[in-house]
Amino acid sequence: MTVAPRVALSQDFLLRLAKLPSAVHARVVRWALKFQQDPTSSGINYETIKAARDPNLRSVRIDQDWRGIVFKPSLGDLYILLHVDHHDEAYRWAERRKMAVNPVTGALQIISLEAVESPETVADVPQTGVQRAGPIPPSVAPLFATVSDEALIQLGTPPELIPLVRRIGVESELDAIQTQLPVEAYEGLFLVAAGDTVSQVLSERETRVDRQVDPTDFTAALETAESQSRFVVVSSDAEMTAILNAPLAQWRVFLHPLQRKLAAGDRSGPVRILGGAGTGKTVLALHRAKWLAKNRAGDGQKVLFTTFTRNLAVDVEQNLKSLFLDDPDVNKVEVCNLDRWVYGYLRKHNYPQRIIYGRDEGAWGRSMQLADAALDLDEAFYVEEWERVVAAQGVQSLDDYRKISRVGRKSILTRSKRDMVWPVFEEYRGQLSSRGLKDVDDAYRDAADLLSQAGRDPLYAAIVVDETQDFGPQALRLIRAMVPSGENDLFFVGDGHQRIYAKHHAVLGRCGIDIRGRSRKLYLNYRTTDEIRKVAVALLEGRDIDDLDGGSDDNRRYKSLSHGPVPEVIDAADPGIGMSTIVDRVAAWVAVDGKERPPSVCVMARSKAERDEIARRLATCSVATSVIEPDTVDSASSIAVRVATMHRAKGLEFDRVAVFAPGMLDDQYGDAAQLVYVALTRAKAVAMMVR
């Protein structure tokens, strides 16, 4: 029986392909499709690279000028497309590379021999000015002096690069050689530099270091999670076409080893994943949903993927289809934001009230007439008490209110004062009921009560929750009620730094969701440059950020893999002048970069009115714009400048971002800094902000 050749693509190949001019890109895609169909065909012109140190590297003729570099080991039927370039440049790239299997982790790695053979070179990195690792001054101790060679290899460092790592004296030098290291090695090294032990890093990754590794078995090496973070095996023409013609962001195709391990396999109960903006939480959640649908959803069962807003659900559903193409298991994943799900579920059960998603001012005004003046409490107190205590915690009676915890509320209420406050809330509910209305938190509780009735079959095999930080306590209690407790039941991803909706910080453990022993954190930002990340993180400095389960979270070990210019931050005393500055800058971006493949650009503002005014001004400058509305899917192929509110842009990404945020960072806006943080971190390469 003849075994079909196995074809894989490297991340480097796709990154290089994405940068090619359109005409060349089309030729390379046509060639690659033929290559995937039969890499042994006589029409594939393999050529020996005489100066290559790795005998398994071959050059393949694409046309008269362009060449592909292919890895073809002498044993087996494995073919990996590694690189594409002009003839001479392709050969030079191949001469300085070798493929090897890490002797401990078993991962397939591309090693830069240039870094190995020129270890003493000290050169500035053009984009950042960071120095590459060179000789360490006598006064500086090597950063990894206490880490053994074996431990460095366990972290993912290729043995050939250990001398280079040994010369690192400060963290900036580690950052400078980041592109020469496998991603798992870079992450492991910076975590150790930050204070983790090697054992802690390996335990978090679930990395095995106790097995025999065959350094010549490249096919087996390709199966490791580490290898699959930089290589993808292509099994069909359709899959090849989709990856080459409409590639998603590289971090969506090539999951980090920890992401891949978290996405697959059984878990004994609820899981929580934390991670800063750009760390791939949503993509991890999509892969987890797909794995659950394929492996744990029986006949007639589905996996629910839910998020907070309808526009995020629309984006997620589109990404799910794009990421997994025509995979039939995707049909077992139901994508729906929670409010829409609750509306449909209650209507199906003849729920008489109409759900409202904010205070009804008429009903509220009448209830406030019962406020006791002797308490000397203003209306703001009652609003927050309703939102953060009564509605959020499902308080239904005076007796409940007397006993409920008010943690986080500054004012102390004695039992007698609670008795005097309660009539306002009781009246508000009565006013709503008389109008056939129901507060959304109360509707969540009613839905949970319906679900808890005996004899009802489970609605879902599992639930995956995105943007967990934006859900309040009643929403999380409802999610807990929607699926039975047990193996693989709930999977949460979120980041307290990006909370822009929730009025009350919910605690998973207090909502019946026990995540003890099943929590992980993602540290690597695959989207945003480190320069943009630093500016965004600085906006939240000094703020107490929760970890969604009653503890604290921080961004101290949050790192970006790419570099670029420092964001331009402009202080504008006059908002009108600030808006003109943004419009002029974006118009200049479009004029300079109006090539075949212009970068994607988005301008974000706090309100729809500001958004629309920016769009109008851009139009007067002859700049094509596209307003991203709540229910629309952003088209990645559009060359128009997108204009959106900061809330709507959540979950999206663009090459360049301009943020209009005058006054938003003042104390009077409270958590608005987190909204600006979200907006800035939508940018992949360039960002500016008017504040």
C-alpha positions as CSV (number, residue, x, y, z in Angstrom):
1,M,0.0,0.0,0.0
2,T,1.5,3.3,-1.0
3,V,1.5,6.1,1.6
4,A,0.6,9.5,0.3
5,P,3.2,12.2,0.7
6,R,2.7,14.5,3.7
7,V,2.9,18.2,2.9
8,A,3.2,20.9,5.6
9,L,3.6,24.7,5.6
10,S,5.8,26.6,7.9
11,Q,4.7,29.8,9.6
12,D,7.7,31.5,7.9
13,F,6.5,30.5,4.5
14,L,3.0,32.0,5.1
15,L,4.4,35.2,6.6
16,R,6.6,35.6,3.6
17,L,3.8,34.8,1.2
18,A,1.6,37.4,2.8
19,K,4.1,40.1,1.9
20,L,4.5,39.3,-1.8
21,P,3.1,41.6,-4.5
22,S,-0.3,40.4,-5.7
23,A,0.9,39.0,-9.1
24,V,3.7,37.1,-7.5
25,H,1.4,35.9,-4.7
26,A,-1.0,34.4,-7.3
27,R,1.9,32.6,-9.0
28,V,3.2,31.1,-5.8
29,V,-0.3,30.0,-4.7
30,R,-0.8,28.2,-8.1
31,W,2.5,26.5,-7.7
32,A,2.0,25.6,-4.1
33,L,-1.4,24.0,-4.9
34,K,0.2,21.8,-7.5
35,F,3.0,21.0,-5.0
36,Q,0.5,19.9,-2.4
37,Q,-1.3,17.6,-4.8
38,D,1.9,15.7,-5.7
39,P,5.3,16.8,-4.4
40,T,6.9,13.8,-6.2
41,S,5.7,14.9,-9.6
42,S,8.3,15.1,-12.3
43,G,7.1,18.7,-12.9
44,I,8.6,19.7,-9.5
45,N,12.1,20.9,-10.2
46,Y,14.2,20.1,-7.1
47,E,17.6,21.6,-7.1
48,T,20.5,21.0,-4.7
49,I,21.7,23.9,-2.6
50,K,25.5,23.4,-2.7
51,A,26.3,25.8,0.2
52,A,23.6,24.5,2.5
53,R,24.7,23.0,5.8
54,D,21.5,21.0,5.9
55,P,21.4,18.4,3.2
56,N,17.7,18.0,3.5
57,L,17.0,21.4,2.2
58,R,16.1,21.7,-1.5
59,S,15.3,24.6,-3.9
60,V,12.2,24.3,-6.0
61,R,11.7,26.3,-9.2
62,I,8.5,28.4,-9.2
63,D,9.3,30.5,-12.3
64,Q,12.4,32.1,-13.8
65,D,13.0,34.3,-10.8
66,W,11.2,32.9,-7.8
67,R,12.3,29.8,-5.7
68,G,10.7,27.9,-2.9
69,I,12.8,26.2,-0.2
70,V,11.6,22.7,0.8
71,F,12.6,20.5,3.6
72,K,12.7,16.9,2.5
73,P,14.4,14.4,4.8
74,S,16.0,11.4,3.3
75,L,13.7,9.0,5.1
76,G,9.9,9.1,4.8
77,D,7.5,11.0,2.6
78,L,7.5,14.4,4.4
79,Y,7.7,17.7,2.5
80,I,7.7,21.1,4.3
81,L,7.5,24.4,2.5
82,L,9.8,26.7,4.4
83,H,10.4,29.9,2.5
84,V,9.8,31.7,-0.8
85,D,12.0,34.5,-2.3
86,H,13.9,35.7,-5.3
87,H,16.5,33.1,-6.5
88,D,19.6,34.4,-4.8
89,E,17.8,35.5,-1.6
90,A,16.1,32.1,-1.3
91,Y,19.5,30.4,-1.6
92,R,21.1,32.6,1.0
93,W,18.2,32.0,3.4
94,A,18.6,28.2,3.0
95,E,22.4,28.4,3.4
96,R,21.9,29.9,6.9
97,R,19.2,27.5,8.2
98,K,18.9,23.9,9.3
99,M,16.0,21.7,10.6
100,A,16.5,19.8,13.8
101,V,14.5,17.9,16.4
102,N,14.9,19.1,20.0
103,P,16.4,16.1,21.8
104,V,14.2,16.6,24.9
105,T,10.9,18.1,23.8
106,G,10.9,16.3,20.4
107,A,9.8,19.5,18.6
108,L,10.8,20.3,15.0
109,Q,12.8,23.5,15.0
110,I,14.2,25.8,12.3
111,I,17.7,27.0,13.5
112,S,19.4,30.1,12.3
113,L,23.1,29.1,11.8
114,E,23.9,32.8,11.4
115,A,23.1,33.3,15.0
116,V,25.2,30.3,15.9
117,E,28.3,31.2,13.8
118,S,28.4,35.0,14.6
119,P,27.7,34.9,18.4
120,E,29.8,38.0,19.2
121,T,28.0,40.4,16.9
122,V,26.4,43.3,18.6
123,A,24.0,45.2,16.2
124,D,21.0,47.4,16.7
125,V,17.6,46.1,15.8
126,P,16.3,48.7,13.3
127,Q,12.7,48.8,14.6
128,T,13.5,49.1,18.3
129,G,17.1,50.1,18.9
130,V,17.4,47.1,21.2
131,Q,20.9,45.5,21.2
132,R,21.5,41.9,20.2
133,A,23.2,39.7,22.7
134,G,26.9,40.2,22.7
135,P,29.8,39.9,25.2
136,I,28.5,40.6,28.7
137,P,30.4,43.3,30.7
138,P,32.2,41.8,33.7
139,S,29.8,43.7,36.1
140,V,26.7,42.0,34.6
141,A,25.9,38.4,35.6
142,P,24.5,36.2,32.8
143,L,20.7,36.2,33.1
144,F,20.6,32.4,32.9
145,A,23.8,31.5,34.8
146,T,22.0,29.2,37.2
147,V,20.0,27.4,34.6
148,S,21.6,24.1,33.3
149,D,22.0,23.3,29.6
150,E,19.5,20.5,30.0
151,A,17.0,22.8,31.5
152,L,17.5,25.3,28.7
153,I,16.8,22.5,26.2
154,Q,13.7,21.5,28.2
155,L,12.4,25.0,27.8
156,G,12.7,24.6,24.0
157,T,16.1,26.1,23.3
158,P,17.9,24.4,20.4
159,P,21.2,23.0,21.7
160,E,23.0,25.0,19.0
161,L,21.7,28.3,20.5
162,I,22.7,27.6,24.1
163,P,26.0,29.6,23.7
164,L,23.9,32.6,22.4
165,V,21.5,32.3,25.4
166,R,24.4,32.0,27.8
167,R,25.6,35.5,26.8
168,I,22.3,37.2,27.6
169,G,22.8,39.6,30.5
170,V,19.6,41.7,30.5
171,E,16.0,41.2,29.4
172,S,16.3,43.6,26.5
173,E,19.0,41.3,25.0
174,L,16.6,38.3,25.2
175,D,14.0,40.4,23.4
176,A,16.5,41.2,20.7
177,I,17.1,37.6,19.8
178,Q,13.4,36.6,20.1
179,T,13.0,36.0,16.4
180,Q,15.9,33.5,16.4
181,L,14.3,31.4,19.1
182,P,11.3,29.0,18.9
183,V,8.3,30.7,20.5
184,E,8.2,28.2,23.4
185,A,11.9,28.8,24.2
186,Y,11.4,32.6,24.2
187,E,8.4,32.4,26.5
188,G,10.1,29.9,28.8
189,L,13.2,32.0,29.1
190,F,11.4,35.3,29.9
191,L,9.2,33.5,32.5
192,V,12.3,32.1,34.1
193,A,13.9,35.6,34.0
194,A,10.8,36.9,35.7
195,G,11.1,34.5,38.6
196,D,9.4,31.2,37.6
197,T,11.3,28.0,38.0
198,V,11.9,25.7,35.0
199,S,9.7,23.1,36.7
200,Q,6.8,25.7,37.0
201,V,7.1,26.5,33.3
202,L,7.1,22.9,32.2
203,S,4.2,22.0,34.5
204,E,2.1,24.9,33.2
205,R,2.7,23.7,29.6
206,E,2.3,20.0,30.6
207,T,5.6,19.4,28.8
208,R,7.0,15.9,29.1
209,V,10.8,15.6,29.4
210,D,11.0,11.9,30.4
211,R,10.6,10.3,27.0
212,Q,13.0,9.0,24.4
213,V,13.3,11.2,21.3
214,D,14.5,10.1,17.9
215,P,16.3,13.1,16.4
216,T,16.0,11.6,12.9
217,D,12.2,11.1,13.0
218,F,11.0,14.4,11.6
219,T,7.5,13.0,10.9
220,A,7.0,12.2,14.6
221,A,8.4,15.5,15.6
222,L,5.8,17.3,13.5
223,E,3.1,15.8,15.8
224,T,4.2,17.7,18.9
225,A,2.3,20.7,20.1
226,E,5.5,22.8,19.9
227,S,5.9,21.9,16.2
228,Q,2.3,22.6,15.4
229,S,2.8,26.1,16.7
230,R,4.9,26.8,13.6
231,F,4.0,24.1,11.1
232,V,0.6,23.1,9.7
233,V,0.0,19.8,7.9
234,V,-2.3,20.3,4.9
235,S,-4.6,17.4,4.1
236,S,-6.7,18.6,1.2
237,D,-6.8,20.9,-1.8
238,A,-9.6,22.9,-0.1
239,E,-7.6,23.4,3.0
240,M,-4.5,24.4,1.1
241,T,-6.5,26.9,-1.0
242,A,-8.1,28.5,2.1
243,I,-4.8,28.9,3.9
244,L,-2.9,30.3,1.0
245,N,-5.6,32.6,-0.4
246,A,-7.3,33.9,2.7
247,P,-4.9,33.3,5.6
248,L,-6.1,34.3,9.0
249,A,-3.7,36.0,11.4
250,Q,-0.8,33.7,11.9
251,W,-1.5,33.2,15.6
252,R,-4.9,31.8,14.6
253,V,-3.4,29.0,12.4
254,F,-0.4,28.2,14.5
255,L,-1.5,27.8,18.1
256,H,1.1,28.2,20.9
257,P,1.9,24.8,22.5
258,L,0.0,25.8,25.7
259,Q,-3.0,26.9,23.6
260,R,-3.0,23.7,21.7
261,K,-2.9,21.6,24.8
262,L,-5.7,23.7,26.5
263,A,-7.9,23.4,23.4
264,A,-7.8,19.6,23.4
265,G,-8.3,16.9,26.0
266,D,-10.7,16.2,28.9
267,R,-10.9,18.5,31.9
268,S,-12.5,17.4,35.2
269,G,-14.6,20.6,35.5
270,P,-14.8,24.3,34.7
271,V,-11.7,25.9,33.2
272,R,-10.6,29.6,33.3
273,I,-8.1,31.1,30.9
274,L,-6.8,34.6,31.5
275,G,-4.7,36.6,29.1
276,G,-4.0,40.2,28.0
277,A,-5.2,41.6,24.7
278,G,-3.9,39.8,21.6
279,T,-2.9,36.6,23.4
280,G,-5.3,34.5,21.4
281,K,-8.0,33.8,24.0
282,T,-10.9,33.9,21.5
283,V,-9.1,31.7,19.0
284,L,-8.3,29.2,21.8
285,A,-11.9,29.2,22.8
286,L,-12.9,28.5,19.1
287,H,-10.5,25.6,18.9
288,R,-11.8,24.3,22.3
289,A,-15.4,24.5,21.1
290,K,-14.5,22.6,17.9
291,W,-12.7,19.9,19.9
292,L,-15.7,19.5,22.2
293,A,-18.1,19.4,19.3
294,K,-16.1,16.7,17.6
295,N,-15.2,14.6,20.6
296,R,-17.8,15.1,23.3
297,A,-21.1,16.2,21.7
298,G,-23.2,13.1,21.0
299,D,-26.0,12.8,18.5
300,G,-28.4,15.7,18.8
301,Q,-26.1,17.5,21.2
302,K,-24.4,20.9,20.7
303,V,-21.7,23.0,22.2
304,L,-22.8,26.6,23.0
305,F,-20.3,29.3,22.3
306,T,-21.5,32.4,24.1
307,T,-20.2,36.0,24.5
308,F,-21.6,39.2,25.9
309,T,-22.7,41.3,23.0
310,R,-24.5,40.5,19.7
311,N,-21.8,42.1,17.6
312,L,-19.1,39.9,19.2
313,A,-21.2,36.8,18.5
314,V,-21.5,37.8,14.9
315,D,-17.7,38.2,14.6
316,V,-17.1,34.9,16.4
317,E,-19.5,33.0,14.1
318,Q,-17.8,34.4,11.1
319,N,-14.4,33.4,12.5
320,L,-15.6,30.0,13.3
321,K,-16.6,29.3,9.7
322,S,-13.4,30.8,8.3
323,L,-11.1,29.0,10.7
324,F,-12.6,25.5,10.2
325,L,-13.9,25.8,6.7
326,D,-16.4,23.1,5.8
327,D,-15.6,20.9,8.9
328,P,-19.0,19.2,9.7
329,D,-18.2,19.3,13.4
330,V,-18.7,23.1,13.3
331,N,-22.4,22.5,12.8
332,K,-22.5,21.2,16.4
333,V,-21.3,24.6,17.7
334,E,-24.1,27.1,18.4
335,V,-22.9,30.7,18.6
336,C,-25.2,33.1,20.5
337,N,-24.7,36.0,22.8
338,L,-26.3,35.4,26.2
339,D,-29.0,38.1,26.0
340,R,-30.3,36.7,22.8
341,W,-30.3,33.2,24.1
342,V,-32.2,34.2,27.2
343,Y,-34.8,36.1,25.1
344,G,-35.4,33.0,22.9
345,Y,-35.5,30.6,25.8
346,L,-38.0,32.5,27.9
347,R,-40.2,33.2,24.9
348,K,-40.2,29.5,24.2
349,H,-41.6,29.0,27.7
350,N,-44.3,31.7,27.4
351,Y,-42.5,34.3,29.5
352,P,-44.9,37.2,29.8
353,Q,-42.6,40.1,30.5
354,R,-40.5,42.1,28.0
355,I,-36.8,42.2,29.1
356,I,-35.2,45.6,29.5
357,Y,-31.4,46.1,29.4
358,G,-31.2,49.4,31.4
359,R,-33.2,51.2,34.0
360,D,-36.7,52.3,33.0
361,E,-36.5,56.0,33.9
362,G,-40.3,56.4,34.4
363,A,-40.5,53.4,36.8
364,W,-37.3,54.4,38.5
365,G,-38.5,58.0,39.1
366,R,-41.7,56.8,40.7
367,S,-39.9,54.4,43.0
368,M,-37.4,57.1,44.1
369,Q,-40.4,59.0,45.5
370,L,-40.3,56.4,48.4
371,A,-36.7,57.3,49.3
372,D,-36.5,58.2,52.9
373,A,-35.0,61.7,53.3
374,A,-33.9,60.9,56.8
375,L,-31.2,58.6,55.4
376,D,-29.5,61.4,53.4
377,L,-28.7,59.1,50.5
378,D,-28.6,60.5,47.0
379,E,-30.0,58.9,43.9
380,A,-26.6,57.7,42.8
381,F,-26.4,55.5,45.9
382,Y,-29.8,53.8,45.0
383,V,-28.7,53.3,41.4
384,E,-25.5,51.6,42.4
385,E,-27.2,49.6,45.2
386,W,-29.7,48.3,42.7
387,E,-27.1,47.5,40.0
388,R,-24.4,46.0,42.3
389,V,-26.3,44.4,45.1
390,V,-30.0,43.9,44.5
391,A,-30.2,43.0,40.8
392,A,-26.7,41.5,40.5
393,Q,-27.2,39.1,43.4
394,G,-30.9,38.3,42.8
395,V,-32.2,39.8,46.0
396,Q,-36.0,39.2,46.0
397,S,-37.2,40.1,49.5
398,L,-36.5,42.4,52.4
399,D,-35.4,39.3,54.4
400,D,-32.8,38.5,51.6
401,Y,-31.7,42.1,51.6
402,R,-31.1,42.1,55.4
403,K,-28.7,39.2,55.0
404,I,-27.0,39.8,51.7
405,S,-23.3,40.7,51.6
406,R,-22.5,44.2,50.3
407,V,-18.8,43.7,49.7
408,G,-17.3,46.5,47.7
409,R,-19.9,49.1,48.7
410,K,-18.4,52.0,50.7
411,S,-21.5,52.9,52.8
412,I,-22.4,50.7,55.7
413,L,-26.1,50.0,56.1
414,T,-27.4,48.7,59.5
415,R,-30.5,46.4,59.5
416,S,-32.8,49.3,60.2
417,K,-31.3,51.4,57.4
418,R,-31.7,48.5,55.0
419,D,-35.4,48.3,56.0
420,M,-35.7,51.9,55.1
421,V,-33.9,51.5,51.7
422,W,-35.7,48.4,50.5
423,P,-39.1,50.0,49.6
424,V,-37.5,51.8,46.7
425,F,-36.4,48.6,45.1
426,E,-39.6,46.7,45.9
427,E,-41.6,49.6,44.3
428,Y,-39.3,49.6,41.2
429,R,-40.0,45.9,40.6
430,G,-43.7,46.6,41.1
431,Q,-43.6,49.4,38.6
432,L,-41.9,47.2,36.0
433,S,-44.3,44.4,36.6
434,S,-47.3,46.6,36.0
435,R,-45.9,47.6,32.7
436,G,-45.0,44.0,31.7
437,L,-41.3,44.6,32.0
438,K,-38.5,42.7,33.6
439,D,-34.9,43.8,34.4
440,V,-32.3,41.7,32.6
441,D,-30.7,40.3,35.8
442,D,-34.1,39.2,37.0
443,A,-34.7,37.6,33.7
444,Y,-31.4,35.7,34.0
445,R,-32.6,34.4,37.4
446,D,-36.0,33.4,36.0
447,A,-34.3,31.5,33.2
448,A,-32.0,29.7,35.7
449,D,-35.1,28.7,37.8
450,L,-36.7,27.2,34.7
451,L,-33.6,25.3,33.9
452,S,-33.4,23.9,37.4
453,Q,-36.8,22.3,37.3
454,A,-36.6,18.5,37.7
455,G,-36.9,16.4,34.6
456,R,-35.4,18.8,32.1
457,D,-32.8,17.3,29.8
458,P,-29.4,19.1,29.5
459,L,-29.5,21.7,26.8
460,Y,-25.8,21.4,25.8
461,A,-22.9,19.0,26.0
462,A,-20.6,21.9,27.1
463,I,-20.5,25.7,27.1
464,V,-17.6,27.9,26.0
465,V,-17.7,31.5,27.3
466,D,-15.7,34.4,25.7
467,E,-15.2,37.8,27.3
468,T,-16.1,36.4,30.7
469,Q,-15.1,39.6,32.4
470,D,-18.2,41.4,31.0
471,F,-20.7,39.0,32.6
472,G,-22.3,39.8,35.9
473,P,-23.2,37.3,38.7
474,Q,-26.7,36.5,37.5
475,A,-25.4,35.8,34.0
476,L,-22.7,33.4,35.3
477,R,-25.3,31.6,37.6
478,L,-27.5,31.1,34.6
479,I,-24.6,29.7,32.5
480,R,-23.8,27.3,35.4
481,A,-27.5,26.2,35.3
482,M,-27.4,25.6,31.5
483,V,-25.1,22.5,31.6
484,P,-24.7,19.8,34.2
485,S,-21.6,20.0,36.4
486,G,-18.9,17.5,35.4
487,E,-16.2,16.8,33.0
488,N,-15.7,19.4,30.2
489,D,-18.7,21.3,31.3
490,L,-17.6,25.0,31.2
491,F,-14.6,26.8,29.5
492,F,-14.1,30.5,30.3
493,V,-11.7,32.9,28.7
494,G,-11.4,36.5,29.8
495,D,-9.3,39.5,31.0
496,G,-10.2,41.9,33.7
497,H,-8.2,44.6,32.0
498,Q,-10.7,44.6,29.2
499,R,-13.9,44.8,31.3
500,I,-16.1,47.5,29.6
501,Y,-19.6,46.3,30.3
502,A,-20.1,44.6,33.6
503,K,-21.4,46.9,36.4
504,H,-20.4,44.4,39.1
505,H,-17.3,42.3,39.2
506,A,-18.5,38.7,39.4
507,V,-16.6,36.0,41.2
508,L,-16.8,32.6,39.5
509,G,-16.6,30.7,42.8
510,R,-19.5,32.6,44.3
511,C,-21.6,31.7,41.2
512,G,-21.3,28.0,41.7
513,I,-18.3,27.7,39.3
514,D,-15.3,26.0,40.9
515,I,-12.1,26.5,38.8
516,R,-9.6,25.4,41.5
517,G,-6.7,23.6,39.8
518,R,-8.0,24.3,36.3
519,S,-6.8,27.9,35.7
520,R,-4.1,29.0,33.2
521,K,-2.8,32.3,31.9
522,L,-1.5,33.2,28.4
523,Y,1.4,35.6,28.3
524,L,2.4,36.1,24.7
525,N,0.7,38.9,22.6
526,Y,0.6,37.8,19.0
527,R,-1.2,40.9,17.6
528,T,0.1,44.1,19.1
529,T,3.7,45.3,19.0
530,D,5.5,45.6,22.3
531,E,5.6,49.4,21.9
532,I,1.8,49.6,21.6
533,R,1.4,47.1,24.4
534,K,3.5,49.2,26.8
535,V,1.5,52.4,26.1
536,A,-1.8,50.5,26.5
537,V,-0.8,48.8,29.8
538,A,0.5,52.1,31.2
539,L,-3.1,53.4,31.0
540,L,-4.1,50.9,33.7
541,E,-1.1,51.3,36.0
542,G,-2.1,51.4,39.7
543,R,-5.6,50.0,39.1
544,D,-6.7,46.9,40.9
545,I,-7.6,44.4,38.3
546,D,-9.4,41.2,39.3
547,D,-8.8,37.7,38.0
548,L,-12.6,36.9,37.7
549,D,-12.5,34.7,40.8
550,G,-11.9,37.0,43.7
551,G,-8.2,37.4,43.3
552,S,-6.0,40.0,41.6
553,D,-4.4,40.0,38.1
554,D,-1.7,42.0,36.5
555,N,0.2,42.3,33.2
556,R,3.7,42.1,34.6
557,R,4.6,39.0,32.5
558,Y,2.6,40.1,29.4
559,K,4.9,40.3,26.4
560,S,4.6,41.0,22.6
561,L,6.4,39.1,19.9
562,S,6.6,41.9,17.4
563,H,8.1,45.4,17.4
564,G,7.3,48.7,15.7
565,P,7.1,52.5,16.2
566,V,6.1,53.9,19.6
567,P,2.5,55.1,19.4
568,E,1.9,58.8,18.9
569,V,0.0,60.3,21.9
570,I,-1.4,63.8,21.4
571,D,-2.9,66.0,24.1
572,A,-5.7,68.1,22.6
573,A,-7.3,70.8,24.8
574,D,-9.8,71.4,21.9
575,P,-11.6,68.2,20.9
576,G,-12.3,69.7,17.5
577,I,-8.6,70.3,16.8
578,G,-7.9,66.8,18.0
579,M,-10.4,65.2,15.6
580,S,-8.9,67.2,12.8
581,T,-5.4,65.9,13.7
582,I,-6.7,62.3,13.6
583,V,-8.4,62.9,10.2
584,D,-5.2,64.4,8.8
585,R,-3.1,61.6,10.0
586,V,-5.3,58.9,8.7
587,A,-5.6,60.7,5.3
588,A,-1.8,60.8,5.2
589,W,-1.6,57.0,6.0
590,V,-3.9,56.2,3.1
591,A,-2.0,58.5,0.7
592,V,1.4,57.0,1.6
593,D,0.3,53.4,1.7
594,G,-2.2,53.4,-1.2
595,K,-0.5,50.4,-2.8
596,E,-1.8,47.1,-4.1
597,R,-2.1,45.8,-0.5
598,P,-2.8,48.8,1.8
599,P,-2.8,48.2,5.5
600,S,-6.1,47.9,7.3
601,V,-7.0,51.1,9.2
602,C,-9.6,51.8,11.9
603,V,-10.5,55.0,13.6
604,M,-12.3,54.6,17.0
605,A,-14.3,57.0,19.1
606,R,-16.3,56.8,22.3
607,S,-19.7,57.7,20.8
608,K,-21.7,57.1,17.6
609,A,-21.9,60.9,17.2
610,E,-18.1,61.3,17.2
611,R,-17.7,58.2,15.0
612,D,-20.1,59.7,12.4
613,E,-18.4,63.1,12.5
614,I,-15.0,61.5,11.9
615,A,-16.5,59.5,9.0
616,R,-17.9,62.7,7.5
617,R,-14.6,64.6,7.8
618,L,-12.7,61.7,6.2
619,A,-15.1,61.7,3.3
620,T,-14.4,65.4,2.7
621,C,-10.8,64.4,2.3
622,S,-11.8,61.8,-0.3
623,V,-11.0,58.9,2.0
624,A,-13.3,55.9,1.5
625,T,-14.8,54.8,4.8
626,S,-16.8,52.0,6.1
627,V,-18.8,52.3,9.4
628,I,-18.8,49.2,11.5
629,E,-22.3,48.8,12.9
630,P,-23.3,46.6,15.8
631,D,-24.7,43.8,13.6
632,T,-22.3,44.0,10.7
633,V,-19.4,41.7,10.0
634,D,-16.2,43.5,9.2
635,S,-14.8,42.4,5.8
636,A,-11.1,41.7,6.0
637,S,-10.8,42.3,2.2
638,S,-12.2,45.9,2.4
639,I,-9.6,48.6,1.6
640,A,-11.8,51.4,3.1
641,V,-10.9,53.0,6.4
642,R,-13.1,51.5,9.1
643,V,-14.8,53.9,11.6
644,A,-16.3,52.4,14.7
645,T,-17.1,53.0,18.4
646,M,-14.6,51.6,20.8
647,H,-17.2,49.1,22.1
648,R,-17.9,47.8,18.5
649,A,-14.3,47.4,17.7
650,K,-13.8,45.0,20.6
651,G,-12.7,41.6,19.2
652,L,-11.4,43.0,15.9
653,E,-7.9,43.9,14.8
654,F,-6.3,46.2,12.2
655,D,-2.8,47.1,11.0
656,R,-3.2,50.7,12.1
657,V,-5.5,52.3,14.6
658,A,-6.3,55.9,15.6
659,V,-8.1,56.4,18.9
660,F,-10.1,59.6,19.6
661,A,-10.4,59.8,23.4
662,P,-10.3,63.4,24.6
663,G,-11.1,63.5,28.3
664,M,-11.6,59.8,28.6
665,L,-8.7,59.3,30.9
666,D,-9.8,61.8,33.4
667,D,-11.0,60.4,36.8
668,Q,-14.6,61.4,36.1
669,Y,-14.9,58.6,33.5
670,G,-13.9,55.8,36.0
671,D,-13.3,52.7,34.0
672,A,-13.0,54.5,30.6
673,A,-9.3,53.8,30.7
674,Q,-10.1,50.1,30.2
675,L,-12.1,51.0,27.1
676,V,-9.1,53.0,25.7
677,Y,-6.9,50.1,26.5
678,V,-9.2,47.8,24.4
679,A,-9.2,50.3,21.6
680,L,-5.4,50.7,21.4
681,T,-4.8,47.0,21.5
682,R,-6.8,46.5,18.3
683,A,-3.7,47.7,16.5
684,K,-1.1,45.3,15.1
685,A,1.6,47.6,13.9
686,V,0.9,51.4,14.3
687,A,-1.3,53.3,16.7
688,M,-2.0,56.9,17.6
689,M,-4.2,58.5,20.2
690,V,-5.7,61.9,20.9
691,R,-6.6,62.3,24.5
